[in-house]
């Protein structure tokens, strides 16, 4: 499996050539503070370790990370992935700040979820969003995720635990969302 595609994006496994760009984007505290495992400051050594860990985890069938690349200029703008942790699948994503508020996160995450449910045959996935990052919660809601509790989660960049909302999406709920979207598109085309 080489990559996934959407209308505006290509999703491909991260590569060592991506290290400088990943380090630059996650080096922004506004991005790192919304991730559990990214330290701050975030260096090229951290990015190299991430790329290498993700390649090894993919080979073991435990994690599928993707660099999010814009089709129009082949610029790496973020990453997303689905990761098997303690018997459950977690979805995560981030974008460089210049690309926020354009629907790109939702577009990439929707394709990632289709991959998880259709190709990996996952029954459900979960994701979390920190209390001070409601934009991530809105992305998850748009994708059909439902609230599933809250907990304190570690945040390496902040150096302490942060209150985190957990959300879950099942294969059936995602399938209903895709069916509803297709019906709406058919209705719009018929008008």
Helices and strands as residue ranges (DSSP letters): E 3-5, E 9-12, G 16-18, H 19-26, H 29-32, H 44-60, E 63-70, E 76-85, E 88-95, G 97-99, H 104-114, I 115-119, E 124-130, H 134-142, E 146-155, E 160-170, H 171-190
